[in-house]
C-alpha cells in the first residue's frame, strides 16, 4: 500500500508541476512564438502588434568594494508588452519582452 501511495504522490506532483510551468502560447499562421525569440522574430512571425505598452521592472543590486563597503544600486529593467488580437471569440495574447527577447506570453481578455 505504501508503494502505491508513493507512486501516486509522485505522479500527482509531476502533473501539478507540468501545469504550473506551462506557459500560454502564441501561434501565428502556424508558426509558434517561443521564449527567447527577438522582437524581429516575433514581427516576422506575427507582424506588428495591435497595441504596445511598457513599464519599468524595479531591480535592486548590491555590490561590496574591497574595503567591505556595501553599495545598493536601485534601477529598473524596461519591459515591453506587445498585444495581438485573436480572431473573434479568441483571447488577446500579450507578449512580454525584456532586453529585446520574449520572456513570457500571457492570455488576456476574450475578443468580441
C-alpha positions in Angstrom: 0.0 0.0 0.0 2.9 2.4 0.9 4.4 1.8 -2.6 1.2 2.8 -4.3 0.8 5.9 -2.2 4.4 6.9 -3.1 3.8 6.3 -6.8 0.5 8.2 -6.7 2.2 11.1 -4.8 5.0 11.2 -7.4 2.6 11.2 -10.4 0.4 13.9 -8.7 3.4 16.1 -8.1 4.6 15.7 -11.7 1.1 16.6 -13.0 1.0 19.7 -10.8 4.5 20.8 -11.8 3.7 20.4 -15.5 0.6 22.5 -15.1 2.4 25.3 -13.2 5.3 25.5 -15.7 3.1 25.5 -18.8 3.0 29.0 -20.3 0.5 30.4 -22.6 1.5 30.3 -26.3 1.1 32.4 -29.4 0.8 30.9 -32.8 0.5 33.0 -36.0 -0.1 31.3 -39.3 1.0 28.0 -38.0 4.3 29.3 -36.5 4.9 29.4 -32.8 6.4 32.3 -30.8 8.8 31.0 -28.2 10.6 32.4 -25.1 14.0 33.8 -26.3 12.6 35.0 -29.6 13.7 38.5 -30.5 11.3 41.3 -31.4 12.4 40.9 -35.1 11.5 37.2 -34.8 8.0 38.0 -33.4 7.4 40.6 -36.0 8.4 38.2 -38.7 6.1 35.5 -37.4 3.0 37.6 -36.3 3.5 41.1 -37.9 3.1 44.3 -36.0 1.3 44.2 -32.7 -2.2 45.7 -32.3 -1.2 47.5 -29.1 2.2 48.1 -27.4 3.0 49.2 -23.8 5.9 49.2 -21.5 6.8 49.6 -17.8 9.9 49.6 -15.6 10.5 46.4 -13.5 12.3 47.7 -10.3 15.6 45.9 -9.5 17.9 46.2 -6.6 21.5 45.1 -6.7 24.2 45.4 -4.1 28.0 45.5 -4.6 30.7 45.3 -2.0 34.0 47.1 -2.6 37.5 46.0 -1.4 37.0 47.8 1.9 33.8 45.9 2.6 31.5 48.9 2.0 28.2 47.8 0.5 26.5 49.9 -2.1 22.9 49.4 -3.0 22.0 50.2 -6.6 18.4 50.7 -7.5 17.4 50.7 -11.1 14.9 49.3 -13.5 14.7 46.9 -16.3 12.4 48.0 -19.1 9.7 45.5 -20.1 7.8 45.9 -23.3 4.4 44.3 -23.9 3.1 43.6 -27.4 -0.6 42.6 -27.6 -2.0 40.7 -30.5 -5.8 40.4 -31.1 -7.1 37.0 -31.8 -10.0 36.2 -34.1 -13.5 36.8 -32.8 -14.1 34.6 -29.7 -10.4 34.1 -29.1 -8.2 35.6 -26.4 -5.8 38.6 -26.6 -2.2 37.4 -26.4 0.3 39.6 -24.5 4.0 39.0 -25.3 6.4 40.3 -22.7 10.0 41.3 -23.8 13.0 42.0 -21.6 16.3 43.1 -23.2 14.7 42.6 -26.6 13.7 38.9 -26.1 10.4 37.2 -25.3 10.2 36.3 -21.6 6.5 35.5 -21.2 3.3 35.1 -23.1 0.0 35.6 -21.3 -3.6 35.2 -22.3 -5.8 38.3 -21.9 -9.5 39.1 -22.3 -11.7 37.4 -24.8 -12.1 39.2 -28.1 -15.7 40.1 -29.0 
